[in-house]
């Protein structure tokens, strides 16, 4: 019992000393960090963002030719972007998240995914067929593998919408495609 009284007395004296010291010191007293490292509760600082994504966008992509131009992506376009970076970037871009692409090792050179001069000439149905069946089945490069068993129809359609958004020159739907979309 006597030991408990001694312990409680020492504890009370220590806490009292700390309380008095805190009141007499400017700033916060903390034995664990120096004053400039002391952590305080409060709102998290907001980081500045270098890009503006419009309302309703799910993601964005920097224009491959002008990194200062940010392209907002809707849900399907963003899903197409995901598919592109999982399956297509290795041959249809000059650089990948991991470094240089494999494009220089493929013969003939596959078109860049944003090359509107080539891909804008292909209809959505034609692109869908090339992606699903592979290049050799449609008279294109046999180096293009078929993705019909790997990707769902929805993923292929999302990929096509992504291709259309990043195309340079910009993709413009034909009157025939516009009427097909409306019906």
Buried (B, 14 or more C-beta within 10 A) or exposed (E): EEEEEEEEEEEEEEEEEEEEEEEEEEEEBEEEEEEEEEEEEEEEEEEEEEEEBEEEBBBBBBEBEEEEEBBBBBEBBBBBBBBBBEBBBBBBBEEBEEEEBEBEEBEEEBBBBBBBEEBBEBBBEBBBBBBBBBBEBBEBBEBBBBBBEBBEEEBBBBBBBBBBBBBBEEBEEEEEEEEEEEE
